[in-house]
Amino acid sequence: MRKIFASNAVKEFLDDADNKTRKKIGFVLMYLSDDKNPLTEPYVKHISTGKYNDLYELRTKASGNMARILFTLSDGDIVLLYGFYKHDKKDNLRAFEKAHKNLNCDSKTIIDIQICS
């Protein structure tokens, strides 16, 4: 099983999300926590652009919104870095930059989260 950790930014994003979005993201995180399941589409897309090569994008659509959480892998575990709602292509670039900053943050701001079914 993969452990899942989250930055405070992702915790705040999840706290602010509506119930339907939170449940959908929870389902995808449960699926991804099983290391037998691949990190591939439709739930995950690897970001293969330059300095963001270490990032992956968790992808969901709920309540008419495209919710995204950018994450990285650390010793086989998932570290959620930044969550956002995608409205246009520019949102991705801003989010990539914020996630990249969180990637290099102090580990004290990363918390272990529990995924409940």
C-alpha positions as CSV (number, residue, x, y, z in Angstrom):
1,M,0.0,0.0,0.0
2,R,1.1,3.5,-0.8
3,K,0.9,6.0,2.0
4,I,-0.6,9.4,1.2
5,F,0.7,12.6,2.7
6,A,-0.6,16.1,2.0
7,S,0.6,19.6,2.3
8,N,-1.4,22.1,4.2
9,A,-2.4,23.7,0.9
10,V,-4.1,20.4,-0.1
11,K,-5.7,20.0,3.3
12,E,-7.2,23.5,2.9
13,F,-8.3,22.7,-0.7
14,L,-10.1,19.5,0.5
15,D,-11.7,21.3,3.5
16,D,-13.1,23.9,1.2
17,A,-14.3,21.5,-1.5
18,D,-18.0,20.5,-1.7
19,N,-19.0,17.1,-0.4
20,K,-19.3,15.5,-3.9
21,T,-15.9,16.7,-5.0
22,R,-14.3,15.5,-1.7
23,K,-15.9,12.0,-2.1
24,K,-14.7,11.7,-5.7
25,I,-11.1,12.7,-4.7
26,G,-11.3,10.3,-1.8
27,F,-12.3,7.5,-4.2
28,V,-9.3,8.2,-6.5
29,L,-6.9,8.5,-3.5
30,M,-8.1,5.1,-2.2
31,Y,-7.6,3.6,-5.7
32,L,-4.1,5.1,-6.0
33,S,-3.1,4.0,-2.5
34,D,-3.2,0.4,-3.7
35,D,0.2,0.0,-5.2
36,K,-1.2,-2.7,-7.6
37,N,-3.0,0.1,-9.4
38,P,-1.0,2.1,-11.9
39,L,-0.5,5.9,-11.9
40,T,-2.1,6.4,-15.3
41,E,-5.0,8.0,-17.0
42,P,-7.9,8.5,-16.5
43,Y,-7.1,9.3,-12.8
44,V,-3.5,10.4,-13.1
45,K,-1.4,12.3,-15.7
46,H,2.4,12.6,-15.5
47,I,3.6,16.1,-16.1
48,S,6.6,15.7,-18.4
49,T,7.5,19.4,-18.9
50,G,10.9,20.6,-17.9
51,K,11.4,21.4,-14.2
52,Y,7.9,19.9,-13.4
53,N,9.0,16.4,-14.4
54,D,8.6,15.2,-10.8
55,L,4.9,16.1,-10.7
56,Y,1.8,14.1,-11.4
57,E,-1.8,15.4,-11.7
58,L,-4.7,13.7,-10.0
59,R,-7.7,14.4,-12.2
60,T,-11.4,14.4,-11.2
61,K,-14.6,16.0,-12.4
62,A,-17.4,16.5,-9.9
63,S,-20.2,19.1,-9.5
64,G,-19.3,20.5,-12.9
65,N,-15.7,21.3,-11.8
66,M,-12.5,19.8,-12.9
67,A,-10.6,19.4,-9.6
68,R,-6.9,18.7,-9.8
69,I,-4.3,17.8,-7.2
70,L,-0.6,17.9,-8.1
71,F,1.5,15.4,-6.3
72,T,4.9,13.7,-6.4
73,L,6.3,10.3,-5.3
74,S,8.6,9.9,-2.4
75,D,9.9,6.4,-1.6
76,G,6.9,5.0,-3.4
77,D,4.4,7.0,-1.4
78,I,2.2,9.9,-2.7
79,V,2.8,13.4,-1.5
80,L,0.0,15.8,-2.4
81,L,1.4,19.2,-3.0
82,Y,-1.3,21.6,-4.4
83,G,-5.0,21.4,-5.2
84,F,-7.0,23.6,-7.6
85,Y,-9.9,23.9,-9.9
86,K,-9.0,24.0,-13.6
87,H,-10.8,26.7,-15.6
88,D,-8.4,27.3,-18.4
89,K,-4.9,26.3,-19.4
90,K,-3.3,29.2,-17.5
91,D,-4.5,27.6,-14.3
92,N,-2.1,24.7,-14.8
93,L,1.0,26.8,-15.2
94,R,0.2,28.8,-12.0
95,A,-0.5,25.5,-10.1
96,F,2.7,23.8,-11.4
97,E,4.7,26.7,-10.0
98,K,3.0,26.6,-6.6
99,A,3.3,22.8,-6.4
100,H,7.0,23.0,-7.3
101,K,7.5,25.5,-4.5
102,N,5.7,23.1,-2.1
103,L,7.9,20.2,-3.4
104,N,10.9,22.0,-1.9
105,C,9.2,23.1,1.3
106,D,10.0,22.2,4.9
107,S,8.8,18.6,5.6
108,K,7.0,19.9,8.8
109,T,4.2,21.3,6.5
110,I,3.5,17.8,5.2
111,I,0.9,15.8,7.1
112,D,-0.2,12.1,6.9
113,I,-3.9,11.8,5.8
114,Q,-6.2,8.9,6.3
115,I,-8.4,7.8,3.5
116,C,-11.7,6.3,4.6
117,S,-14.0,4.2,2.4
